[in-house]
Amino acid sequence: MLLITSVVVALLDNQGHVILETDEILEYEALFRTEPAPAGAPPVIHKAPLELRDLGVKAVAWELRNRPWGGLLVSLSRIRTLQSTNSALFYLIAIVLILGLVNSAVMAYVRIFAGRAAAHSAGQLRQSLHRHALRMGTSDLKNEHTHEVLNLFTTEVETVRNGIESWIEIIFRSPLRLLALVTLASGIDWMVTYECVVPLLACWYLIRREKSHVRQAERLNEDWAFTELKLLAEGIRKSRLIRGYQIEEFEHGRFERHLGRYHDHLSLIDRQELRTQWVARVLAVVSFALVLFMIGARILVVPSEPHYLTVAEGAMLLACFSLGWVPLESLADLRLKRSEAVIAADRIYRYLNTIPEVGQAVGARFMQPLDQHFEFENVTYEMDRRKLLDGLNLKIPAGGSTAVVAFNPIEARALVLMLPRFIEPHEGRVKVDGEDLAWVTLESLRTETLFAGGADPWFTGTVLENLTGGDSRFSLTQVTEAAKKAHAHSFIQKYPQGYETVIGEHGEQPDAGQGFRLALARALVRDPALLIVEEPTDEITEDDKALIEDACRLAVEDRTVILLPSRLATLRTVDRIVLLNQGRVEVVGTHDVLLNSSALYRHWEYIHFNEFRHETSQPSKSAFAESE
């Protein structure tokens, strides 16, 4: 395309005219194979100089006959439509436009291919992250790793996707374009190309080096400026100290000093940016002027001199050098983009290589529903180098309701999450009817042991989809019965489309009480033998409290229920309460019995449900040793 454009420029320059000297006439006739005169006709004597007009591409082919593509132009000149100047100009411009469209289409296809390849790779990473997060997330007691996984899922995967897309696009486009430009420029005149490329590459290298140094200096100054800004804000947080000790003058002087430094760093950043801009401009202007001078000098020499350039060839060289700047920059930036993508991919694969805490043993057996009792045998569990459970022993009979409470709520949560094997004890065993849970299949265990929490999230989907999880085994009748037991049916019916109403982040938003009843209904529709219920901690209405209390009463029928209570009414109605302290079982009993027999339980009940509870702090076990 660039070659044909240069032919158009040359055609406009010579206007399809050629002036031949005496020694060039025979060469012209031989080059273009002029038909010989008829036999017997007197020879045609051309008077030099001979001026030929309206030759079309022939004029350009004659002018560029000694160039590598001169033969191609001679062949093109034999096409009838290119033998007239106006006709040749029209068709050459049309060819340039068509080639431009083809080039744009090819580049668009490359971008589409790069985008699809990058999206495919990003999709596979997100699938892997999603599967691994489902395996790893069950053991996250504090839900602290969710933000890390979300950052990997969104930001880091997107960085990898952008890196792959840029790499494919640049590799497919820039080297080929640079090679074509260098070949074209060298074909015009390799000596002039070499003379021009050296200062241009030197200019490009110096500009990039200057920008790199300035970016490093800017980052350093930005860090210093941020440090000074934090020091400026110190006085705002210490107003009582400053006013109380009457050291306003000291604070004002300190403030002015740091404020001056802050402004100095900002000014330095501005000066460095301005300096870089001027250095880049000066280098660019000097190198361009030098290249323009060298090309212009070749144009002004006598055509018979070696390395003579026509105006069209000079314009083509300038175009080659200008168009080569962008792919050169792209290739130079490729290393940085690849480095960013590699770092992001490394973070992703480090997470994917983490081993889940819970796994299924080889040869695991199918577990029967809970029938007699479940037992924690010398169970120890550590988190953040601290023992949450320390040699805990506990045996609870099947049936009825049991509330598990602790001064540290994470201890109670860790204990109950071992039943569906969301977490694994580091020491000891958890057994159901005498069978170690580590040797049963996860599917059979989690079919019979379900967790329903007040803070359980909702998928963006219909109420029915959220309650059944897309499982076709559960009919609408079963879902409705479970919702009625959980006292969720009435408010579901008030939704615009009932059970087909979309809830979640992009639909209806159930309040805390409704959300808990929906979570309870989602568990009841599956009819588990062991149900773990975590009551909501958010504020709920009195009506919701009564409905939740009755729903929990109905849930206890025909199954074993473990509760993590947040209401005093729940503690008064359960069959037993297990109080944990410092990782061990402190006492077990009913609410009334424990109030009378355990000072530690009385204190736990006081700091959680007394109206003055926020004015107390958690005691240690030894503080109640004497009173007990």
Steps between C-alpha positions, in 0.01 A plus 500: 500500500782740584674412171190577295455823695854598405415423134204736530728770648754447220223517239380828644859625505586421134140541373552204265773685301839364404785688329746268332852589393660344191666214686177420689268462201618153401501390864141622540389314187673182613357525851142542391535286184385764253368343179761515217424704185341312203736345247611743230394802703763769543657502846350742752753749615422642848629841570644526848386594752182300439200593717230239553169589669207319660698180554327397823694242700767484226634834618544370855641167377758685291595724793536203739634247247819436701317428828425144615131541416569670162423176316164476677411854391600421142266202504220715642556759229390246238148502647290717272312680780832614649643642178314830533592739780148580617384140468810372679453754781137395549571126510809534720308704757221241486755221560646693796154535653421132446833392649436734794165336562658154471772601745238633742301178466808287565595708804142479625511122461829490690343705779196274505720190504714648779190597697348154465821323595548728800135464604529120473808496723337740747187286501700188583676686784167620636358148482800369692472780756127437539546127557792552738317774693209260556746248646698752704221733613340251739797525737502882512354556847525879491425544129828692471621336179192592298639841404831342398325249276276770352809707421658200327174424318457854368813717502775241463322289238421817306870594512588157358232536232625843394858373496416201278290712266772765467773239451313319219400822328849651516679179397273452199518863389810690606788271384343449156435870462854589606646240264291632209601860571870413532487294178327781314737767629806286423368434151485875434859554614667293766773756563261788562282271713798404715608863536153602614421202724807547721407848632132405521573191713737702718227762551241234578731331754586826676136606525394165648791502744415852612134410549595189698726697735236768547230241580721353770572845642129588489405188694761582762384860531136391516588271792681784676208735433255248645719463810502878549122505453455245778725710726287804419189315619654401834404827668132451412491182712691661790308820555430425870869444569602816313241724663542344843876551510478834317749400231316664210812685383697175487219333303466796260874497431499126449195526273657776287823303467328183377265701278800662333663161445175364357478785251868459413445135409198587287695776324789263440264250336365774272850618410611146419200446274563832324870420462420161347257656255757757385780245475275274288396791279854626448631152418210436263543834322878458467476143369218591259694801372810283449303234312321764293834659410655168392199407287475852355869497410448178304205650316699811398797315348532441125289198392810331363664505845488179710236489775287759323142511629188625331247707692269199517777279639591761757137526609482120516808486725354759736176305508686177579688661788184662639291183476778295660485696825170349627588129453842566650337651810254209517780243493693692765192514728430131444747397769329717763153371407625143506661557840174636645305204361756250633489655849119487502501141373751405770267634770210305350690173475639535852140510621399212274789293634384533861374171636140498636476422869228241445520213254330168450693192606564218255249224567262727694168339597143617461370647827164409645284777650567594863315260731665481845755773576792704367825548686807725502793299627807694621457755219761773447480774238741790444461826312756779473735300728242498778296204618129559451420150625740333740445129568122546501277205590124509454226243442144603402210259452295502182173686498402824666675835488842605627637855518877549482629827648846638579669819616682492168227433237760358260549205735132403484496552123810283455343222706174476306667538158688177566173305478452554121883493470534858382813496715708209628632451855877522517493241775228266621190363329138591436271195498136441413349183650858387568616548139789740431384774261843503336414163343158575356420652162450877495187463288321269745617707799382833359173348385413425862678794666405851390593849618245784488625845594338837541772657285486239223529667156248476218559429137348741253206285395143415587389403850433147373850472348657617825305254710553197275846589367379399155441141619201356311445235772322760712149580385319827557280325756804394705645849480170654608470266800854581611435873459185470712694327778757778489222764493635629168203410280289803596753769405610305190139512380508880539783530249391613149546153345493290816750215479608621155609840635869574449692564823865572570727790413300585186149424628287513815704540818366296796558662839688320780195315633375399155849396392534270800162338437590447133830338607309275739254406225788419264631252758161353596408418141792254502385343830846447663550278803730760661429871455741772614330838540682830545252765611520849346695762690338799325209687657164335425144597582297351786275326248803344332630382839176315572494345153867393526438346842209295368693405184787370713251303711355337189848430359589289806231246420645167379859623486796618708556875505819682606458875551738793514256729681475876496177529702437430869164342413682226310716416803188463714338249265788270395551161661861570595766771484871434449726780626852511358783693663861511383443214256340252739154407622436693819146387592200326341141544616175687457477876530338496845740241641808683374381834635486343844814288483757681282638846570680491168174438312328775698773739394477386137123555510553843659751631246287379210144582605511751788426861402836605655697229318704744292660635817658165591792310363569130455645333810739216519402166644718550806299807600208276591687210653434609857134599448420163356 
